Amino acid sequence: MRLGARIFKTGLAVMLALYSSMWLGFATPAFSGLAAFFAVQPSVHKSFMTIKDQIQGNVLSAILAIIFVLAFGHEPFVIAVVVMLVIAIHIKLKKEAIIPLAVVTSIIIMGSPTDEFIHFATNRFFLIMIGVLSAFIINLIFLPPKHENLLYHKIADTNEQIIQWIRLIARHEAEYRTLKKDLEKLKESLVKIENLFLLYKEERNYLRKNEYSRLRKVVLFRQMVQGSKKAISILKSLSKYENVIHHFPEEMQDVIQTQLEYLTNYHERILLKYMGKVRASHSTTDLFDDIETRKQHLTDLFLTLHNDPEIDQSEWIHLFPVVALIIEYSEELEHLDQLVDGFFKYHTSENEVKIREKEL
């Protein structure tokens, strides 16, 4: 079992909320801990962006809860109506992210009102706000997330698996039942990568010099993600048309296999170059020149096969997406390589790579 920074932040936020409530003399501090749990955000920037919405959402929920209790009582159907209103209003305002906390606020306030309901509701509302502020403070000062490090290793690990399968399919060595299972896992990994990229993109540096460097890396990581998406598209296409490719002349099969070998090697070396394990200058030039030559050969050979009487035209059409994806993959990698070279060539004093070796 491994405890990440998000888990520690959540625990600390709950602890701070509980101690603060106890120190202020509230009788039921557990409600502030519950609010802190819902209010913890994955990044400092996201915490800044949501604190205003969380306060407004809780105020709105508290007002609705108080009005409906005073007007209609605290029967379960009344609570249900308020919950539905809270959800509908926040969806209309496009504040879906704070719906859980807003709903909790309304239920806590309406749950068991006493004769002194206004005092009771005010007490519960302040407990909720203590939890929200505790989560904000912990997000602000403790354990800033290392999204750059997490994102790079997630991309590298996912690419490694995709590349292994591309090579196996190109050599006709893949076990398709296992591939089908792994494809689903790889799709989920890409979703996680895109979510991590959004968190990294939202981060902010408050020194202008560092912010320019971060924005350059955002562009670079966006292209890394694009390269991974193109690689998995090739994997899915190869899996779909493997039988079609197998019926083509051996020369065509060899050209596709060789080009994919060069492209996957090229992809690996670009990521290693960003990590600092491969020299930035001229480290991929030879590979790129070979890929360009072979890309032209692949295109020429594919067009030649169109007029070959021994080739079924329907099979030729089915091969078209595979060839097109291989060409697109090479262009995405070329763009990524240029971005990495440019990152290390210009403004080198600011362009610091903050990637740590992956922990075993």
N, C-alpha and C positions, 0 to 999 in steps of 0.2 A: 504494500500500500504506500502510495506517494502523496504527500500533502503539498499542493501547489500554493503559489502566492495568493491566488483568489480565495482559497480556503482559509489561509491565515488571516487575510484582510477581513473576511466575514466574521471569523471568530473574534478578532480584536474589536470590530465595530459593535458586535453584540455585547462584548464585555464592557466596553466604554459606555454604551447606552444603559446597561444595567447598573453600573456603579454610579453613573451620573444621576439616574432616577432615584437610587437609594440615598445618595448624598443630598438630593433636593427634597427628600422626605415623601416621595410618592408611595402609596400603599401597594400598588400593583406594577412594579417595574418591568415585569415580563413583557408587557405590551410594547415598551420601547425597544426591547431586544428583538421582538418580532418585526417591528418596523425597520430596524437597522439591517436585519437579514434581507428584506426586500429591497432596500435602498442602495446596497453595495453595487458599485459599477466596475466594469473591467478595466477602465482607464481613467487617468486624471482628467483628461479633456471631456470624456463622457460624463464624469461626475459634475464638472462645471456646467455642462450643457443641460443636465437633468435636474439640478438642485432647484432651479426656479420652477420648473414644471411640477416637481414633486410637492413643493410648498403650495403652489396654486391648486394642484389636484386634491391635496389633503384639505385645504380650506373649503373647496367646493363640496367635497364629500361630507365634511363635518356640517356644513350649512344645510345640505339636503337632509342629512340624518336628523338634525335637530328639528327642522321644520316638520318633517313627516311624523316624528315621534310626538311632538306637541299637537299636531293636527289629527293624527289617526291612531296613535298608540304604538306599541312595539310588538304587535303580532307578527308571526313569521312571514305572512304574505306581504306585510308592509315593508319588512326588511328586504324581501325579494324584489319588490317594486323599486326600492331605492338602489339596490345593486344593479338592476337592469338599467336604470336611468344613468347611474354613474358610468357604466360601461358604454352606453350609447353616446353620452356627451363626450367622453374622451376619444371615442372613435371618430366622432364628428370633428373634433378639434385636432385629430391626427396625433394624439398623445397616447398611443397604444402601450408604449413601454411602461407607463406608470399606472396602468389599470390595476395590476395586482395589489399594489400598495394602497391605491385609492379605495378599492373594494374592502380591503382589510380595515381601513380607517372607518368606513361607514358601518361595518358589522360590529366592530369593537364599541363604537359609540352607541349603537342601537341595541346592543346585546341584552343588557339587563338594567334598564334605567330605574332609578329610585325616585323618591318624592322630590329630592333636590336634583332634578335632572340637569339643569343648566350647569351647576357646579360639577356634576358627574361628567358631563360631556366635555366641559373645558379641561378637566383633569385628564381625561383620556386623550384629548387632542394634543395637549402639551407633551404627553408621553410619546405619542407618535412623532412629534416634531423633534424631541430629544433623540429618538432613534435615527431619524433622517439626518440630522446634523452630525451625529456620531459617525455615521457611515461616510458622510462628506469629509469630515476631518481625517478619518483613517485613509480614505482614498487620496487625500491631498498630501499627506506627509509620510505615508509608510508603504514600503515595498512597491515602488513604481514598476509597472510591468515591463518585461523585456520582450516586446512584441517583435522587434527586429530579429533577435536571436531565435525566438520560437518559429517565426515565419520562415526564416532561411532553412532551418533544420527540417521543418515540415515539408517544404518544397523539395529539398534534397532527398529526403527519405521516400517521398512519393515518386519522384522522378526515377530513383533507383529501381523501384518495383516496376514502373511502367517500362523502363528501358530493358529490364530483364525479360519481360514478356514479349516486347517487340523483337528482340533478338531470337528468342525461342520460336516464335511464329515464323519469322523470316527463314529460319533453318528447318522448319517443319518438325520441330521437336516439342511443341506445346501440348500439354494435357488439357483438353478443352473444358472438362468438368471443373477442374481447379481454376482455370482462367475465368470461367463464368462467375465463380464465387468471388475471386479477387477483383474482378471488374466492378462489382457492386461496392466493395470496400474502397477501391480507388476513387470511385465517384464521390463517396462520402468524404474521403480525404480532401478532394478538391473543394468541396463545399466548406470544409473547415478552413482550408487555406484561404479561400475568398473572404470568410468571416474574419480571420486573423489579419488579412490585408486591410480590411475596412477599419479595424481597430488601430492598426499601425498608421494608416492614412489620417486618422483623426487625432493622433498625438500632435503635440505642439511643443516647439522650443521657443522660449521667450527672448533669446538672444538672436538678433537678425542673422548673424553669421552662421550659427548652428541651424537655423530654420532653413536657410538656402541649401545647406548640405542635406538636410532631411528631405526636402522636396525633390532633390536630385535622386535620392535613394528611393523615394516613393515611385518615381517614374521607372527606375530600374527594377524594383520589385514587381511593379505592374506587368512589366515585360516578362519577368520570370514566371509569373502566374500564367500569362498568355502562352508561353512556351510549353508549360506543363499541360495546359488544356489542349494544345495542338498535338502534343505527344499522345495523349490518351485518345484523341480522335483517330489518329493513325492506328493505334492498337485496336480500337473497335472496328475500324474499316478492314484491317488485315484479318481480324477474327471472322468478320462477315463474309469476306470474299476469298478466304484461303483456298477453297476448292477451285475457284475460278483461276486464281494465280497459278495453281498447280498444273493446270492444263495448258498454260502458255509455254512457248519454247524455253529451253533451259537458259539460253542467253538472257532472256528477259527476267527470269527468276533470279539469275546471278546478279544482274545489274541492280534489281530492287534490293536484294539482300545486302550487296556491297554498299549501296548508297545509305541504307538504314544503319549499317555498322558505322560508317563514317559520321552520320548525323548524330547518332547516340553518343559516340565518343566525343564529338564536338560539344554536345550539350553538357556532358560531364565535365569537360575541361573548362568550359565557361564558368560553371558554378565554383569549381575549384580555384579558378583565377580570382573570382570575387573574394573567396575565403582567404586568399593570400598563399595558397599552396602551389600555384603555378605562376611563373613570371608573367607580368602584365604585357611586356613588350614582345611581340612576334610569337607569342605562345600558341596561337591558333591559326597563324597565317597559312602554314603549309596545309593544314586540315581544310581550311576554307577554300584554298585554290583547288584542291582535289575534289571537294564537294561541288564546286561550280562546274568543273569539267565533267564530272559524272552526272550532274543534273542535266546538262546539255545532251549528253549521250542518252540518258534515260528518256528525255523528251523526244529526241530524234527516233530512237528505236520504237517508242510507243506509237508515233505517227506512221512509221514504216509498216507496223503490224496492221494498220487499218486497211491497207491494200493487199495484205497477204490472203490469198484464197483459202488457205488452210485454217484461218482464224475465224471463228464464229463471231459475227458482228455484235450479237447480244452479249457475248463474253467480253468483247473489247470495250463495250460501253460500261460494263460493270467494273472493269479495271480502271476506268477514267477517274473515279473519286479517289482511288488509292494513289495514283500518280499525282493528282492535283494536291492531295494532302501532303505528300512527300515534298513537293516543291514549296508549298506554303510553310511547312515545318522548317525547311532550310532558310527561308526568308525571315521567319520569326527569330531563329537562332542567330542569323547574321545581325539583325537589329539589336538583339540582346548583347552580342559580343561588342558591337560598336558602343553601346551604352556603358558597358563595364570598362572598356578602354578609355572612353571619354571621362568617366568618373575618376579614374586614377591619373589621367593626364592633366586635367584642369583643376585649379584650386585645391591642390593636394594637401595643403595644410589644414583645410576645413573638412575634407572628405575622409572622415575616420570610419572605418568598418568596425562595428561593435559586435562581432560574432565570436562566441566562445565555442570551444570544442564541445561536442555533445557528450553529456555525462553517460558513463556506462552503467 
